[in-house]
């Protein structure tokens, strides 16, 4: 007798359940999707013991008659596809016909459903076996009870986490679909406690306010339309980033997804405004023609594949970046507190940004605003030396005529030769001088590189670099990019290279160690992500960090003023290229409250 045999139905159902049902939250997700596909306008979810004891999802959707109720418990039975439907143009959340039979196979399952008030059907299932079918008088809609999840699969049940952990996953899924379908009423109860209640909302901001509270007030809206594609949503400011990836929520045609293309596009939009290890808070909604996206790539339907992923990636990046580019407010000290701290009252983002850009426009009236050279020394001098005329400052740098200009912030002092204390319209500003100079150099260097006008300084004595074999391969492959960045480099035989010139932005830095550092960055970037633009930004970030003035570096008053003016002229004056904060404001209101004058 052969060794290959066909598995029996109970075993097949349990295997399918293992793909679809991972934990109580998986059950909640599948049942909510069925309710939404049924046109429900109200969905109530109730769980006990984090979903271990009971999961109940009740809706007011279209319901089913007796025959459909029984057929829905068969594998691959669905109302969402027919024989002529293109599987690659799906416009419903569910379509596989696996959810109900998979859930019923590993629980004590009860389905109550009715197409009209008072005339319904109840089906009881135990471990995948139907044990009772009866008529019941219930309102129109469907209610599903799932008790004792994994009661007959103890190996799966022991992998469930603590009650609080499982409950958190349930709450997360209900909240996500509450955001995606703001016209639907959602309610989630855990025992006697109401965990979430969201009435139908007119706008996404209103729904986020219902679900996440004050977070909605600090988000930046965005919307971009292209033929067959619309991307819209809300993005958090970089200072509100978090240590976890789940702050980024992605939706495609109303479906909650986890997609690398979309996630990468959002990260690129934030660029270098966040430190390593921090992740953005954003709600991104993609509306695309059904035939342009394949949702049939994962058993739990949480992943998608786009037919034109590059185009979708670029539109998402553009959309999120458009919101961030409008945000230039100087953060308050309270903005930089750890994310676990309680939010404090503050002026609106709009008013803060308006006052900040008003001060920038006043300073920008002088044509010499951007004339200072890329490697301005910022007036090294004895700490505490205070030239007269601190309300104005002089342009410094090669070929720049000295002339007065008004600074957006007036420098008052330098603290520990590392931080600039300045006065602005709304209070005091504390600036990290190294991070500020980094930002200035980064933006100037990047702009020059992209326009092929990087200034090169020739080395008096050419440098010969002997590289390790792996570094030599990196340099050979990226030689064109290094030349674009201002490095005059030629192969010199074997693993050797001759360096005749370096970008002027590097100043007095030693070319050898600097290039070694950049090659290490290039090797890491090449192995992690593709794209010349990404590599260029990484290299320029590293070069700017090396060339920027350091902490414990005394500055004159004029030098501090020049640095503040140059910083205010950048596109993003609030974070350094690595994403760390550059400055924060201590407002007059906070100062007066501290001294109890308010």
Protein Blocks (a to p, Z undefined) as FASTA:
>chain_A
ZZbdcddfklmmmmmmmmmmmbfklmmmmmmmmmmmnopabdcdddeehhmmpccdddfb
ebpafklmmmmmpghiafkbcfklcfklccbfbfnopmmmmmmmmcccdddddfbghiac
ddddeehiafbdcdddddeddddddehihklmmklmmmpccfklmmmmmmmmmmmmmmmm
mmbccdddehjbcfbdcdddfbfklmmmmmnommlmmcccdddddehiacedddddfklg
cfbfklpccdeehiacddfklmmmmmmmnmmmbcehiacdddddddddfklpcfblbfkl
paccdfblmlmmmmmmmmmmmmmmmpccdcdfklmpcfkbccdddddfklmmmmmmmmmm
mmmmpmklmmpcfklgklpadehiacehklbccdedehiacdddddfbdcfbdehhlacc
dddfkbccdddfklmmmmmmmmmmmmmmmnopaccdddfbacdddddfklmmmmmmmmmm
mmmnopacddeehjbccdfbdcfklmmacfklmmmmmmmmmmmmmmmpgcjklmmmmmmm
mmmmmmpccehiacdfklmmmmmmmmmmpmblmbcfkopafbdcddfklmmmmnopZZ
